[in-house]
Amino acid sequence: MHGEPVRPARHARPREVKQPERHSVRGQVLTALREALLSGELAPGVVYSAPALAERLGVSATPVREAMQRLVSEGAVETVPNRGFRVAECSDRDLAELAEIRLLLEVPSVLETARTMPPECWESLRPYADEALAVADHGDRAAYADADSAFHRALLELTGNRQLVAIATDIQRRTQRRPAPAVRSLRTEQLLRDAADHVALLDALRVRDLTTVERLMRAHVTA
């Protein structure tokens, strides 16, 4: 493994928790592995064994395997029989195809909802946008991925279509694997631009400026 050891999320310290519940450890491990994927610590094309990752995380191999299977379902890693898990590579074509699917699913759904939704209802999403801005300012890509997902999920939940929310959330999570700038200041700048799109989108939705809503969503999804 390259770089610093994989660590659980800052709020999660499995070794300090006395007899943690199984689902809690699994969640902590999943968060830690997602952070390692986003940071590049788990490198594309490299195969990692569950026991080796478990040793670094200070947990048993079982929750690591369970978390990795979840990441397999999200397309982040691939199972390599008798060896472990290979971090999947995300090509420009993959990202373009995912963006196309998001455009087909999210843009018309939000526009249709905006035509009938009372403008003040969009203000319920303001805390999500504010949180994304605050996290982006710290340049923490893994934390921003969670905040970004929360905003988009809350946005689509207003459509009332649960299946749309589930599918779009999965696709959006896959798009977060795009490469990030190596320089921290540039990475932070990129995250701040992305977070600012959320604020601008809510402003346009609040005044029911559908032309601007569509333009912002298309630019945001394909950025």
C-alpha positions as CSV (number, residue, x, y, z in Angstrom):
1,M,0.0,0.0,0.0
2,H,1.3,3.4,-0.8
3,G,1.4,6.6,1.3
4,E,0.1,6.9,4.8
5,P,-1.7,3.8,6.3
6,V,-5.4,3.6,5.7
7,R,-7.2,5.1,8.7
8,P,-10.8,4.9,9.8
9,A,-12.8,8.2,9.7
10,R,-11.7,10.8,12.3
11,H,-14.8,10.1,14.4
12,A,-14.3,6.3,14.2
13,R,-11.7,4.5,16.3
14,P,-12.5,0.8,16.4
15,R,-9.6,0.0,18.7
16,E,-10.9,2.3,21.4
17,V,-14.5,1.1,21.3
18,K,-15.3,-1.7,23.7
19,Q,-17.2,-4.5,22.1
20,P,-18.5,-2.5,19.2
21,E,-21.6,-3.6,17.3
22,R,-20.9,-5.4,14.1
23,H,-22.7,-2.9,11.9
24,S,-20.8,0.0,13.5
25,V,-17.4,-1.5,12.7
26,R,-18.5,-2.3,9.2
27,G,-19.7,1.3,8.7
28,Q,-16.4,2.6,10.1
29,V,-14.4,0.4,7.8
30,L,-16.5,1.3,4.7
31,T,-15.9,5.0,5.5
32,A,-12.1,4.5,5.9
33,L,-11.9,2.5,2.6
34,R,-13.8,5.2,0.7
35,E,-11.5,7.9,2.1
36,A,-8.5,5.8,1.0
37,L,-10.0,5.4,-2.5
38,L,-10.7,9.1,-2.9
39,S,-7.3,10.1,-1.6
40,G,-5.5,7.7,-3.9
41,E,-4.0,5.7,-1.1
42,L,-5.7,2.7,-2.6
43,A,-4.3,3.0,-6.1
44,P,-6.3,2.1,-9.3
45,G,-5.2,-1.3,-10.7
46,V,-3.6,-2.5,-7.5
47,V,-4.9,-5.6,-5.7
48,Y,-5.3,-5.5,-2.0
49,S,-6.1,-8.5,0.3
50,A,-8.7,-8.2,3.0
51,P,-6.4,-9.5,5.7
52,A,-3.7,-6.9,4.9
53,L,-6.3,-4.1,5.0
54,A,-7.8,-5.5,8.2
55,E,-4.4,-5.5,9.9
56,R,-3.8,-1.8,9.0
57,L,-7.3,-0.9,10.2
58,G,-7.0,-2.9,13.4
59,V,-10.1,-5.0,12.7
60,S,-10.9,-8.5,11.7
61,A,-11.0,-9.4,8.0
62,T,-14.8,-10.0,8.0
63,P,-16.0,-6.4,8.1
64,V,-13.3,-5.5,5.5
65,R,-14.6,-8.1,3.1
66,E,-18.2,-6.9,3.7
67,A,-17.2,-3.3,3.0
68,M,-15.3,-4.3,-0.1
69,Q,-18.3,-6.2,-1.4
70,R,-20.3,-3.0,-1.0
71,L,-17.6,-1.2,-2.9
72,V,-17.8,-3.9,-5.6
73,S,-21.5,-3.2,-6.0
74,E,-20.7,0.5,-6.4
75,G,-18.1,-0.2,-9.1
76,A,-15.2,1.1,-7.0
77,V,-13.3,-2.2,-6.7
78,E,-13.4,-5.6,-8.5
79,T,-13.1,-9.1,-7.0
80,V,-9.9,-11.0,-7.8
81,P,-10.4,-14.7,-7.0
82,N,-8.0,-16.0,-4.4
83,R,-6.2,-12.7,-4.2
84,G,-8.5,-10.0,-2.9
85,F,-9.8,-6.8,-4.5
86,R,-8.5,-4.7,-7.3
87,V,-9.2,-0.9,-7.3
88,A,-11.2,-0.2,-10.5
89,E,-9.9,2.3,-12.9
90,C,-12.3,5.0,-14.0
91,S,-11.6,6.2,-17.5
92,D,-12.8,9.4,-19.2
93,R,-15.3,7.4,-21.1
94,D,-16.7,5.9,-17.9
95,L,-17.1,9.4,-16.5
96,A,-18.7,10.7,-19.6
97,E,-21.2,7.9,-19.7
98,L,-22.1,8.3,-16.0
99,A,-22.6,12.1,-16.6
100,E,-24.9,11.3,-19.5
101,I,-27.0,9.1,-17.3
102,R,-27.2,11.7,-14.6
103,L,-28.3,14.3,-17.2
104,L,-31.1,12.0,-18.4
105,L,-32.3,11.2,-14.8
106,E,-31.7,14.3,-12.7
107,V,-32.3,17.3,-14.9
108,P,-35.8,16.6,-16.1
109,S,-36.9,15.3,-12.7
110,V,-35.7,18.4,-10.9
111,L,-37.2,20.7,-13.6
112,E,-40.6,18.9,-13.4
113,T,-40.6,19.2,-9.6
114,A,-39.6,22.9,-9.8
115,R,-42.7,23.7,-11.9
116,T,-45.0,22.7,-9.0
117,M,-42.9,22.9,-5.8
118,P,-43.6,26.0,-3.7
119,P,-40.4,28.1,-3.9
120,E,-39.9,28.2,-0.1
121,C,-39.6,24.4,-0.1
122,W,-36.1,24.6,-1.7
123,E,-34.9,26.5,1.4
124,S,-35.0,23.2,3.3
125,L,-31.9,22.2,1.3
126,R,-29.9,25.3,2.3
127,P,-28.2,23.6,5.3
128,Y,-26.9,20.9,2.9
129,A,-25.5,23.5,0.6
130,D,-23.9,25.4,3.5
131,E,-22.4,22.2,4.9
132,A,-20.9,21.3,1.5
133,L,-19.3,24.8,1.3
134,A,-17.8,24.5,4.8
135,V,-16.3,21.1,4.1
136,A,-15.0,22.2,0.7
137,D,-13.1,25.0,2.3
138,H,-11.0,22.5,4.2
139,G,-10.1,20.6,1.0
140,D,-11.1,17.3,2.5
141,R,-12.2,15.4,-0.6
142,A,-13.6,12.4,1.3
143,A,-15.7,14.5,3.6
144,Y,-16.9,16.6,0.7
145,A,-18.0,13.5,-1.2
146,D,-20.3,12.7,1.7
147,A,-21.6,16.3,1.8
148,D,-22.1,16.4,-1.9
149,S,-24.0,13.1,-1.9
150,A,-26.2,14.4,0.9
151,F,-27.1,17.5,-1.0
152,H,-28.0,15.7,-4.3
153,R,-29.9,13.0,-2.4
154,A,-32.0,15.6,-0.6
155,L,-32.6,17.5,-3.8
156,L,-34.0,14.4,-5.6
157,E,-36.0,13.3,-2.6
158,L,-38.2,16.2,-3.2
159,T,-39.3,14.5,-6.4
160,G,-41.0,11.8,-4.3
161,N,-39.5,9.0,-6.4
162,R,-37.6,6.6,-4.2
163,Q,-36.3,4.5,-7.0
164,L,-34.9,7.6,-8.7
165,V,-33.2,8.6,-5.5
166,A,-31.6,5.2,-5.1
167,I,-30.4,4.9,-8.7
168,A,-29.1,8.4,-8.9
169,T,-27.3,8.2,-5.6
170,D,-25.5,5.1,-6.7
171,I,-24.5,6.7,-10.0
172,Q,-23.4,10.0,-8.4
173,R,-21.2,8.0,-5.9
174,R,-19.5,6.4,-8.9
175,T,-18.7,9.8,-10.5
176,Q,-16.8,10.8,-7.4
177,R,-13.9,8.6,-8.4
178,R,-12.7,11.1,-11.0
179,P,-9.0,12.1,-10.4
180,A,-8.4,15.1,-8.2
181,P,-5.6,17.7,-8.6
182,A,-2.5,16.7,-6.7
183,V,-1.9,20.2,-5.3
184,R,-4.1,20.8,-2.2
185,S,-4.8,24.4,-3.0
186,L,-6.1,23.4,-6.5
187,R,-8.1,20.6,-5.0
188,T,-9.8,23.0,-2.5
189,E,-10.5,25.4,-5.3
190,Q,-12.2,22.7,-7.3
191,L,-14.3,21.6,-4.4
192,L,-15.3,25.2,-3.6
193,R,-16.5,25.7,-7.2
194,D,-18.5,22.5,-7.0
195,A,-20.1,23.6,-3.7
196,A,-20.9,27.0,-5.0
197,D,-23.0,25.4,-7.8
198,H,-25.3,24.0,-5.1
199,V,-25.9,27.5,-3.7
200,A,-26.5,29.0,-7.1
201,L,-28.9,26.2,-8.0
202,L,-31.0,26.7,-4.9
203,D,-31.2,30.5,-5.6
204,A,-32.5,29.7,-9.2
205,L,-35.0,27.1,-7.9
206,R,-36.3,29.6,-5.3
207,V,-37.2,32.1,-7.9
208,R,-38.3,29.4,-10.4
209,D,-35.8,30.4,-13.0
210,L,-36.0,27.1,-14.9
211,T,-33.7,28.2,-17.7
212,T,-30.9,28.9,-15.2
213,V,-31.7,25.7,-13.2
214,E,-31.2,23.6,-16.3
215,R,-28.0,25.4,-17.3
216,L,-26.5,25.1,-13.8
217,M,-27.4,21.4,-13.5
218,R,-26.0,20.5,-16.9
219,A,-22.8,22.3,-16.2
220,H,-22.5,20.9,-12.7
221,V,-23.1,17.3,-13.7
222,T,-20.6,17.4,-16.6
223,A,-17.9,19.4,-14.8
